[in-house]
């Protein structure tokens, strides 16, 4: 039997990171709450299809595009769970994601030198 997280689960996990309800609007907890999308020049949105926050990740990527992000890589990995990256020794999608992250970091930090 597969159980999806409930709203109560999500709220409990969130409460482990928050000091107060005001932190919900802090861009470090919720990047989509940031008002300065046009200042973000490069980003990677790496989502899995089976993820409770997938829609928020994709909405964030869309906000970046609308703000004119110069370099956005947005990828949804299908048929994998949240945290699939941790299983890279066992999953091809995890290895692909590691390679993608490496190529984005190389482009952002190395190729600009």
Secondary structure, 3 states (H helix, E strand, C coil): CCCCCCHHHHHHHHHCCCCCHHHHHCCCCCHHHCCCHHHCCEEEEEEEEECCCHHHHHHHHHHHHHCCCCEEEEEEEEEEECCHHHHCCCCHHHHHHHHHHHHHHHHHHHCCC
